[in-house]
Amino acid sequence: GVSKDVRTYRKLVHAQRLRSALSEKLSDKREIENLVALIISLARAEAIFDLNDIYKFSRKRIKEQIRRIFVLAIQEALSNEALASKAQP
């Protein structure tokens, strides 16, 4: 009931903050939504528990690895936008 509504609201707030931050660097709305989905999905508790329980990653290593994925994804998106803007006449 209410707890589900609160979790949904929090996710929406996080997603909006991510969209805002990403839109400062990226203009492709579809790419922004893809990155928001990636970040939110990877940051879910289940993914973090799997990395710890199954792969025995420390909390520090989990944070480092997830951060690296985010950085790589954003760098790729920026690179794709730069290539697309150069391709336009």
Secondary structure by P-SEA (a helix, b strand, c coil): caaaaaaaaaaaaaaaaaaaaaaaccccaaaaaaaaaaaaaaacaaaaaaaaacccccaaaaaaaaaaaaaaaaaaaaaaaaaaaaacc
